[in-house]
Amino acid sequence: MRITVTRTGGYAGTERVADVDTARLDPARARAIEQMARDAAGDAGRTEEVIGADLMRYEIIIQDNGSSRRLSWTDDGNPQGGPVKRLIEEVGLNS
């Protein structure tokens, strides 16, 4: 599974935050990240889109077995954040 995260907003404009290929990780770590990606994809669209001029917006592309899924998420500062935020934080540590 390949996971790419791009962030827009703020002073930096657009920035690639992560590009992780789980085939290059140790198996336990890969399974954990792949499960996070499935959780994030399952949660996508369940939350209301947050609007704000200064908020960071993330686009996550999950490629797996020839299929591709695109998720969008806006960081509103909620410390809980949900599955998408956890995925972004986790793959950001691995890129």
C-alpha positions in Angstrom: 0.0 0.0 0.0 1.3 3.5 -0.9 0.0 6.5 1.1 0.8 10.0 0.0 -0.3 13.1 2.0 -0.2 16.6 0.7 -0.9 19.7 2.9 -2.2 23.1 1.7 -2.7 26.3 3.6 -0.7 28.5 5.8 2.5 30.3 4.6 4.0 27.2 3.0 1.3 26.9 0.3 1.4 23.2 -0.8 3.7 20.7 0.8 4.1 16.9 0.5 4.0 15.7 4.1 4.4 12.0 3.5 5.0 9.4 0.9 5.0 5.9 2.4 5.2 2.5 0.7 4.2 0.0 3.4 6.0 -2.8 1.4 9.3 -1.1 2.6 8.4 -1.2 6.3 8.7 -4.0 8.7 5.6 -6.2 8.6 4.1 -5.3 12.0 4.5 -1.5 11.2 3.1 -2.0 7.7 0.0 -3.8 9.1 -0.6 -1.1 11.6 -0.4 1.7 9.0 -2.6 -0.2 6.5 -5.2 -0.7 9.2 -5.1 3.1 10.0 -5.6 3.7 6.2 -8.6 1.4 6.1 -10.0 3.1 9.2 -9.5 6.6 7.7 -11.1 5.6 4.4 -14.1 4.2 6.3 -14.4 7.4 8.3 -14.1 9.7 5.3 -17.3 11.7 4.6 -18.7 11.0 8.1 -17.6 14.3 9.5 -18.8 17.8 8.4 -16.3 19.8 6.3 -14.8 22.6 8.4 -14.4 26.0 6.7 -11.8 28.5 7.7 -9.2 30.7 5.9 -6.2 29.7 8.1 -6.9 26.0 8.5 -4.6 23.4 7.1 -6.2 21.1 4.5 -4.8 17.6 3.7 -5.3 15.4 0.7 -4.5 11.7 1.3 -4.1 9.3 -1.6 -4.2 5.6 -0.7 -3.2 3.2 -3.5 -3.6 -0.5 -2.9 -3.8 -3.4 -5.3 -4.4 -1.3 -8.3 -7.1 0.9 -6.8 -6.8 4.4 -5.5 -8.8 6.3 -2.9 -8.6 10.1 -2.3 -9.5 11.5 1.1 -9.7 15.2 2.1 -9.4 16.4 5.7 -9.2 19.9 7.3 -7.4 20.2 10.6 -9.6 22.4 12.8 -7.4 22.0 15.9 -9.5 19.3 17.6 -7.0 17.3 19.6 -9.0 14.1 19.0 -9.0 14.5 15.2 -10.2 10.9 14.4 -8.8 8.2 12.1 -7.6 10.5 9.3 -5.6 12.7 11.7 -4.0 9.6 13.3 -3.0 8.3 9.8 -1.5 11.6 8.8 0.5 11.8 12.0 1.7 8.2 11.7 2.8 8.3 8.1 4.4 11.7 8.6 6.7 10.0 11.0 7.7 7.4 8.4 8.5 9.6 5.4 
